[in-house]
Amino acid sequence: MNLPEAPFTPATTPTAEFPGGFAVLMSFYFYNDPHLFEIAVDSIFSNTLQPAQVVLVADGPLSDGLEQTLLKLRQRYGNRIDLLRLPTNVGHALALNAGLRHITLPWVVRADVDDFNLPHRFSTLAALLASQPGLELMGSAILEVDATGRAIAVRDVPTTEEGIRKFAKIRTPFNHMAVAYRRDAVLACGGYPDVHLKEDYALWCHMLARRSKVANTSEILVHATAGRDMYRRRGGWRYAKAEWELQNVMVSCGLKTWGKAWFDGLLRASVFLAPAGLRGKVYENFLRKTTNRI
């Protein structure tokens, strides 16, 4: 499986819409891969259902390669790209919050800088919303691929609200790069909490605590660049500290008791502090599914 090198032509006309319109929100920074960035942005504009606003947040100064790719994309898509530049790198959570304040539409679809959005992604989410009016947060399953597009694993998520609330006590019930949400519902929670690489999970906890109506589709709508090197990099004291911060959020949101939080925090922190090779095996063998279903 290889990622496409150029935009494709939308093949169908969607039958569902996001009430009031939707924006796509993406944050990127100095160390992102320019080639994957171009593929990710192209996949947004190649969707069968087009956003009214595409907000790209440049989180601090960019590399020459990213600047060149950004210039090419702005020449390709013109004022359809709404670029927001932050003078310094503030981190993913605060960059996304800046983008949220910049957006003028009621619905936000998240997209990551190194992921490929399938051409029917936005229309499928709109159809899910049409089938379950009142949703404030929704997402999908993802296929994890390496930088060449080779399939590695599927990350499924629970589809029902009951299943999502139960799963949230153990692991994040949404794939961040595959979600859509109501902007006002997220802002009512204070936006993304500044928890290192767990800002999305912490936000979902706050939304669940507010009794937001939530759902997922089991359909794979995003190919997310991951790879075994990424699994192995996700470790160290900073990750362990963030895990404790997340457990504190879950307790404050009423998702678990302090006793359960201590147990889960110790268990998960031990994975982050384990040797890289062992940590990679835990992700691959216990936290992901094989690609047999696709």
C-alpha positions as CSV (number, residue, x, y, z in Angstrom):
1,M,0.0,0.0,0.0
2,N,1.5,3.3,-1.1
3,L,0.3,6.8,-0.3
4,P,-0.7,8.8,-3.4
5,E,1.8,11.3,-4.7
6,A,-0.8,13.8,-6.1
7,P,-4.4,14.9,-5.5
8,F,-7.2,12.7,-6.9
9,T,-10.5,13.9,-8.3
10,P,-13.5,13.6,-6.1
11,A,-15.7,10.8,-7.5
12,T,-19.0,11.3,-5.8
13,T,-21.3,14.0,-4.5
14,P,-22.0,13.8,-0.8
15,T,-25.5,13.7,0.5
16,A,-24.9,14.9,4.0
17,E,-23.4,18.2,5.3
18,F,-22.1,19.6,8.6
19,P,-24.8,22.0,9.8
20,G,-23.4,25.5,9.5
21,G,-20.3,24.3,7.8
22,F,-16.9,22.9,8.9
23,A,-13.3,23.8,9.1
24,V,-10.2,21.6,9.0
25,L,-7.6,22.3,11.6
26,M,-4.0,21.2,11.3
27,S,-0.9,22.2,13.3
28,F,2.7,21.7,12.1
29,Y,6.2,22.6,13.2
30,F,9.9,22.7,12.3
31,Y,10.6,19.0,12.4
32,N,7.7,17.7,10.3
33,D,8.3,16.0,7.0
34,P,7.6,18.3,4.1
35,H,6.7,15.4,1.7
36,L,4.1,14.0,4.2
37,F,2.9,17.5,4.9
38,E,2.1,18.0,1.2
39,I,0.3,14.6,1.0
40,A,-1.7,15.5,4.1
41,V,-2.9,18.9,2.8
42,D,-3.6,17.5,-0.7
43,S,-5.8,14.8,0.8
44,I,-7.9,17.5,2.5
45,F,-8.6,19.3,-0.7
46,S,-9.3,16.0,-2.5
47,N,-12.2,15.0,-0.3
48,T,-15.6,14.7,-1.8
49,L,-17.0,17.1,0.8
50,Q,-15.0,20.3,1.0
51,P,-14.5,22.4,4.1
52,A,-15.3,26.1,4.1
53,Q,-12.1,26.9,6.0
54,V,-8.7,25.1,6.2
55,V,-6.6,26.5,9.1
56,L,-3.0,25.6,9.1
57,V,-1.2,26.6,12.3
58,A,2.6,27.1,11.9
59,D,3.8,26.4,15.4
60,G,6.9,28.6,15.5
61,P,9.6,29.0,12.8
62,L,9.6,26.4,10.0
63,S,12.4,24.5,8.2
64,D,13.3,25.6,4.7
65,G,11.8,22.4,3.3
66,L,8.4,23.2,5.0
67,E,8.5,26.8,3.9
68,Q,9.0,25.7,0.3
69,T,6.2,23.1,0.5
70,L,3.9,25.7,2.1
71,L,4.6,28.1,-0.8
72,K,3.8,25.4,-3.3
73,L,0.6,24.5,-1.5
74,R,-0.5,28.2,-1.3
75,Q,0.2,28.5,-5.0
76,R,-1.9,25.4,-5.6
77,Y,-4.9,26.3,-3.3
78,G,-4.7,30.0,-2.9
79,N,-6.8,31.6,-0.3
80,R,-8.5,28.3,0.5
81,I,-5.6,27.9,2.9
82,D,-5.9,30.1,6.0
83,L,-2.4,30.2,7.5
84,L,-1.9,31.2,11.1
85,R,1.7,31.7,12.1
86,L,2.8,31.6,15.8
87,P,6.1,33.5,16.4
88,T,7.4,30.8,18.8
89,N,6.9,27.1,19.2
90,V,4.2,26.7,21.9
91,G,3.5,23.0,21.6
92,H,0.7,21.0,20.0
93,A,-2.1,21.8,22.5
94,L,-1.6,25.6,22.6
95,A,-1.2,25.7,18.8
96,L,-4.5,23.9,18.3
97,N,-6.1,26.2,20.8
98,A,-4.9,29.2,18.7
99,G,-6.4,27.6,15.6
100,L,-9.7,27.0,17.4
101,R,-9.9,30.7,18.3
102,H,-9.2,31.5,14.6
103,I,-11.9,29.3,13.2
104,T,-15.3,30.9,12.4
105,L,-17.4,27.8,11.8
106,P,-19.3,25.5,14.2
107,W,-17.7,22.3,13.2
108,V,-14.0,21.4,13.3
109,V,-12.4,18.3,11.6
110,R,-8.9,17.5,12.8
111,A,-6.2,16.5,10.4
112,D,-2.6,15.7,11.2
113,V,0.4,16.9,9.2
114,D,1.7,13.4,8.3
115,D,-1.5,11.5,7.7
116,F,-3.7,10.8,4.6
117,N,-7.4,11.5,4.8
118,L,-9.4,9.1,2.6
119,P,-11.5,10.8,0.0
120,H,-14.8,10.0,1.6
121,R,-13.7,10.9,5.2
122,F,-15.5,14.2,5.6
123,S,-18.7,13.0,3.9
124,T,-18.8,9.8,6.1
125,L,-18.5,11.9,9.3
126,A,-21.3,14.2,8.0
127,A,-23.5,11.2,7.4
128,L,-22.7,9.9,10.9
129,L,-23.8,13.2,12.3
130,A,-27.0,13.2,10.2
131,S,-27.8,9.7,11.6
132,Q,-27.2,10.8,15.2
133,P,-28.3,14.4,15.6
134,G,-26.8,16.1,18.6
135,L,-23.4,14.6,18.4
136,E,-20.6,16.9,19.7
137,L,-17.6,14.6,19.1
138,M,-17.1,11.7,16.7
139,G,-14.4,9.9,14.9
140,S,-13.3,6.7,13.2
141,A,-10.9,3.8,13.1
142,I,-7.5,4.4,11.5
143,L,-4.9,2.4,9.6
144,E,-1.4,2.9,10.8
145,V,1.2,2.9,8.1
146,D,4.9,3.6,7.8
147,A,6.4,6.6,5.9
148,T,6.2,4.6,2.6
149,G,2.5,3.8,3.1
150,R,3.0,0.2,4.1
151,A,0.2,-1.0,6.4
152,I,1.3,-1.8,9.9
153,A,-1.8,-2.1,12.1
154,V,-5.4,-1.0,12.7
155,R,-6.4,1.0,15.7
156,D,-10.1,0.4,16.2
157,V,-12.3,2.4,18.6
158,P,-15.6,1.7,20.3
159,T,-18.6,3.0,18.3
160,T,-21.3,3.5,20.9
161,E,-21.5,6.1,23.6
162,E,-21.7,3.4,26.3
163,G,-18.6,1.6,24.8
164,I,-16.7,4.9,24.5
165,R,-17.3,5.9,28.1
166,K,-16.2,2.5,29.3
167,F,-13.2,2.4,27.1
168,A,-12.1,5.9,28.1
169,K,-11.2,4.6,31.6
170,I,-8.5,2.4,30.1
171,R,-7.4,4.0,26.8
172,T,-8.2,6.9,24.6
173,P,-11.5,6.2,22.9
174,F,-10.9,8.4,19.9
175,N,-8.1,8.6,17.3
176,H,-7.3,12.3,17.4
177,M,-6.3,12.6,13.7
178,A,-9.7,11.1,12.8
179,V,-12.1,13.2,14.9
180,A,-14.6,16.0,14.3
181,Y,-16.2,18.1,17.0
182,R,-18.3,21.1,17.7
183,R,-16.1,24.1,18.3
184,D,-18.2,25.5,21.0
185,A,-18.3,22.2,23.0
186,V,-14.5,22.1,23.0
187,L,-14.2,25.8,24.0
188,A,-16.7,25.2,26.8
189,C,-14.1,22.7,28.2
190,G,-11.4,25.4,28.0
191,G,-9.9,23.9,24.8
192,Y,-7.1,21.4,24.8
193,P,-5.4,20.9,28.2
194,D,-1.6,21.3,28.0
195,V,-0.7,17.7,28.8
196,H,2.3,16.5,26.8
197,L,1.1,14.4,23.8
198,K,-2.1,13.5,25.7
199,E,-3.9,16.8,25.2
200,D,-6.5,15.0,23.1
201,Y,-7.2,12.3,25.7
202,A,-7.5,14.9,28.4
203,L,-10.0,16.9,26.3
204,W,-12.1,13.8,25.6
205,C,-12.3,13.2,29.4
206,H,-13.6,16.8,29.9
207,M,-16.1,16.4,27.2
208,L,-17.4,13.1,28.6
209,A,-17.6,14.8,32.0
210,R,-19.8,17.4,30.4
211,R,-22.0,14.6,29.0
212,S,-21.3,15.5,25.4
213,K,-23.0,13.1,23.0
214,V,-20.3,11.0,21.3
215,A,-19.9,8.3,18.7
216,N,-17.4,6.6,16.3
217,T,-17.7,4.8,13.0
218,S,-15.8,1.5,12.7
219,E,-14.8,2.5,9.1
220,I,-11.2,3.4,8.5
221,L,-11.1,7.0,7.3
222,V,-7.5,8.0,7.9
223,H,-4.1,6.4,7.1
224,A,-1.9,7.6,10.0
225,T,1.9,7.6,9.7
226,A,3.3,5.7,12.7
227,G,5.8,3.0,12.4
228,R,7.9,1.0,14.9
229,D,10.4,3.8,15.4
230,M,7.6,6.0,16.7
231,Y,6.5,3.4,19.1
232,R,10.0,3.1,20.5
233,R,10.4,6.9,20.7
234,R,7.4,7.3,23.0
235,G,9.2,6.9,26.2
236,G,11.1,8.5,29.0
237,W,10.4,10.6,32.1
238,R,8.5,13.3,30.2
239,Y,6.0,10.7,28.9
240,A,5.7,9.1,32.4
241,K,5.0,12.5,34.0
242,A,2.4,13.3,31.4
243,E,0.7,10.0,32.2
244,W,0.3,11.1,35.9
245,E,-1.1,14.4,34.7
246,L,-3.6,12.5,32.6
247,Q,-4.7,10.3,35.5
248,N,-5.3,13.3,37.6
249,V,-7.6,14.7,34.8
250,M,-9.5,11.4,34.7
251,V,-10.1,11.5,38.4
252,S,-11.2,15.2,38.3
253,C,-13.6,14.2,35.5
254,G,-15.1,11.4,37.5
255,L,-13.9,8.6,35.2
256,K,-12.1,6.7,37.9
257,T,-11.1,6.7,41.6
258,W,-7.7,7.7,42.9
259,G,-6.9,4.0,43.7
260,K,-7.6,3.0,40.1
261,A,-5.7,6.1,38.9
262,W,-2.6,5.1,40.9
263,F,-2.7,1.5,39.7
264,D,-3.1,2.5,36.0
265,G,-0.6,5.4,36.3
266,L,2.1,3.1,37.7
267,L,1.4,0.4,35.0
268,R,1.4,2.8,32.1
269,A,4.3,4.9,33.4
270,S,6.4,1.6,33.6
271,V,5.8,1.1,29.9
272,F,7.1,4.6,29.1
273,L,10.2,3.9,31.2
274,A,10.8,0.5,29.8
275,P,13.6,-0.1,27.2
276,A,12.7,1.1,23.7
277,G,12.6,-2.4,22.2
278,L,10.2,-3.7,24.9
279,R,8.0,-0.7,24.6
280,G,7.7,-1.2,20.8
281,K,6.6,-4.8,21.3
282,V,4.0,-3.8,23.8
283,Y,2.5,-1.3,21.3
284,E,2.6,-3.8,18.4
285,N,1.4,-6.9,20.2
286,F,-1.1,-5.6,22.8
287,L,-2.3,-2.2,21.8
288,R,-2.9,-2.6,18.0
289,K,-4.6,-5.1,15.7
290,T,-3.2,-6.8,12.6
291,T,-4.3,-5.5,9.2
292,N,-6.2,-8.7,8.3
293,R,-9.6,-6.8,8.3
294,I,-8.7,-4.5,5.4
